[in-house]
């Protein structure tokens, strides 16, 4: 992901603190390569982690990338549905609305 593709907050950090951003990006790459999960599974897991953290911005970011990577919207929406029994109905519904922000025109 280039700095031009970053959400505004992350883009500011990348611009103002490039060494920190480069270290963060390297850590992300190392973590992605640390196990056997394929790219699609990693994206769904990262979306689920964003949902669990309650981070609308991260949900939007992982949704945008998931769609660009060809993950079908229904699979991405299922992440929010799976959150309901674990995180509760309000959290799952909030996540679903954030996901639908990125899938509905």
LINBEL-V673598 format. One record per backbone hydrogen bond with DSSP energy under -1.0 kcal/mol. CO is the residue of the C=O (numbers start at 0). NH is the residue of the N-H. Records with the same first field share a line. If there is no record, write none. Layout:
CO: NH ; NH
//
This chain:
1: 4
2: 5
6: 10
7: 11
8: 12
9: 13
10: 14
11: 15
12: 16
16: 20
17: 21
18: 22
19: 23
20: 24
21: 25
22: 26
23: 27
24: 28
25: 29
26: 30
27: 31
28: 32
30: 33
37: 41
38: 42
39: 43
40: 44
41: 45
42: 46
43: 47
44: 48
45: 49
46: 50
47: 51
48: 52
49: 54
50: 53
54: 58
55: 59
56: 60
57: 61
58: 62
59: 63
60: 64
61: 65
62: 66
63: 67
64: 68
65: 70
66: 69
71: 75
72: 76
73: 77
76: 80
77: 81
82: 86
83: 87
87: 91
88: 92
89: 93
90: 94
91: 95
92: 96
93: 97
94: 98
95: 99
96: 100
98: 101
99: 103
//
